[in-house]
Amino acid sequence: MTSSDIAQQELPPLKACTVSRDVQDFDLLIEDMEAAMGEAWGDLGFSEARAFFEQPEAEALEFIALAMDEADEEKVVFLSEIIRDAQNKGIKVILIAEDVTPAALHQLLRDGADEFVPYPLPEGELAAAIARLKTSGPAPSPDPVVQAAPAPVKEGPGGKNGAIFAVHGLAGGTGSTTLAVNLAWELATLNKKGPNPKVCLIDLDLQNGSVATYLDLPRLEPILELWSDTESMDDEMFKHALLGFEDQLSIFTAPADLIPLDLLSNEDVERVLDIAATHFDYVVVDMPKTLVNWTEVALRKASVYLSTLELDMRSAQNALRFKRALAAEELPVDKLRYVLNRCPKFSDLNGKARVKRMAESLDISIELLLPDGGKPVTQGADHGMPLASSAAKNPLRKEIAKLAAELHAFGQNDAEAA
């Protein structure tokens, strides 16, 4: 489909358009757009898009798919103007990019692109991005950010040497974020009487991170600004990027904008983890499921690296590949502590045998068995509350509380040894 098709009167109103230098360079995009939108889409060149947004035919547009490759990087400023014009008209933007540098992607995402999909398009990813656009609400108002609770962290430079606990899901849906959020809360509320450890929860899942959602917190602009220039970061800048939760927990959320994982360097992640450890007794890090260069930094910095999995083939295969990848790079695999989520019940003898066979076949030790918390886990997350507040007697909450007490003892022993 080309821009000439737009003029054909018999076609339905345009609900979407591709915008590119030449859409024929993105043949997979053409196929996926036809599958998703039928005949209700058209194609525009870069030079045509902004003028078309002013036409009556553009009133029904729901989104544009802005496609670019490395040859278009010199036009980033102009492409940003297209994105801003689309946003001003209430038109969503899906950014399709092939071989584009992280810096260019970062700028376009900051300038208002709603979704990012790499090219060649992964199977079903464009349809999923369109579905997310349809279910997403309007952009959050900056007002909640102003009213967000400050993080409970002292003024001035930090003098602590906090322990870092990382949580990494080996497959989607294995409960890594649930574990990270509730573990951080249990550590921060260990002592019912007397002072509690100072705990910071950092969301390093830059694209799909949902720590803020689990605790009903806004995502602050300073997060992305800080990641963009960690060399200039000082104690005050770091504290300014933190949010407080019930005066007990400090949160470093994922950015409000979706950004590429490789936008961060090893040095960026190391600086943030180091400064967090100087201000807090414990730093809990929710890692992305994707392995990136700076995964090594988190693994080396962490005292314990919790890896969540389930009793299924996908988790087993991913655990084996994960272990091999770390061993090939001579990384400290001894820090890995495997956590089996939704483990078999006490009476399920066959399930226990399967757990044993899985551990033996992978040559790993599954040390932590977390029960299925059921619907209360999802309900608590939807209401922005940790399990200790929404379902204190939930079996999953009890096991995470035990883990927190164990890690606290480990952290104290480690501090005394140091």
C-alpha positions, 0 to 999 in steps of 0.5 A: 500500500502506498500514499496514493491509496489514501485517496481512494474513496472506497477504502475505510477511514485510515486508522494507521499509517506507516511513515518511512523513507521507503516502506518497501525497505520494510517488507515485514512491516507491510505484511504485519500492518496488513494482518493487523489493520486490513485496508485501514492503513496507508503509507507516508514519506517523512516529508508528507507526514506532518502536513497529512496530520493537518488534513481531515483524513487524519482525524481517525488516525490511531497510530503511526508506525515510524520506520527507520534504519541507520541511513535515517539517523541524520534526520533524528531531529526531523523525526522527533518533530514528526513524533511531537506533531503526532502526539499533539494530534492525539496520535500514538507512535510505534517506533520501528528501528533497524541498526539504529544507535542507542543514542538515536533511539533514546532521543526519539523515545524521550521525544514521545514515541509510545512503543519501540519494536526492533526490525526485523519484526519479531513474530507477533510483536507489532500486533502486541504493540498495537494492543498495548496502545489500545489499552494504555490510558493517557499520559500521566499528569506531572502532578502526582510526581510533585506529590510523591513521598520523598524517600526515607534517606538521610541528607549528606554523603553515605557511609554504609557498605550495604549488601546487594541482592539481585533477582533475575527471572529465568523465564517470563512469569516466574515471579521475579518482580513479586519476589523483589518487591516483597523481599525489599519490603520484608527487609525494610520491616524486619523489626516490629520494634526498634530501628529497621534496616535502610532498604533501596529497591532498584528496578533495572528492567528498563523496558518492562519494569513494573516495580512502580506499578506493584507499589502504585508509584509514579515514574519520575523524570529524573530517573532517565536524566540520571541514567543519561549522565551518571558521570555527573551524578552525586548524592543529591541527584541520586536521592532526588531520583528516589521515591518513598513507600510508606516511610519505610522503603526507597524506590528507584523506578524504571524510567517513564519512557521505554528505552533500549537496555544497551543504552546503559553501560557497565560504568552507569550501572556500577555507579548507581549500585555503588552509590546506593550501597553507600546509603542503604543497608540493603539494595534489592535489584530487579533485573531484566530477564534479558542478559546484557553486558551490565548483567556482569556488573550486577552479578559481581556486585551482588552478595546473592543473585536470586534466579527464579524459575518454575517446574517446566521445560522452558525454565529448565532450558533457560536455566541451563543456558543461563548457567552455561553463559555465565560459566563461559565468561568465567563469572561467579556462578557460585552467587546464584541461588535458584528459587523455584516459584509455585513449587509442588505442595507438601503432599505432592510426592510426584511433584517433589520427585520432579523437582529433584530430577530437574535439579539433578539434570541441570546440576544445580541446587534448588535451595528455595521453594516458594508456594503458589500464593494464588489470586491474593498475589495479583490482587495485592499488586493491582492495589499497589500493596506488598503481601505483608499489607494485603495478605499477611497470612499468605503462604508465599508471604511467609516464605519471603519473610523467612528469606528476608530474615535469612538474608539479613543474618547473612548481611550482618555476618558479612558486615562483621567479617568485613 
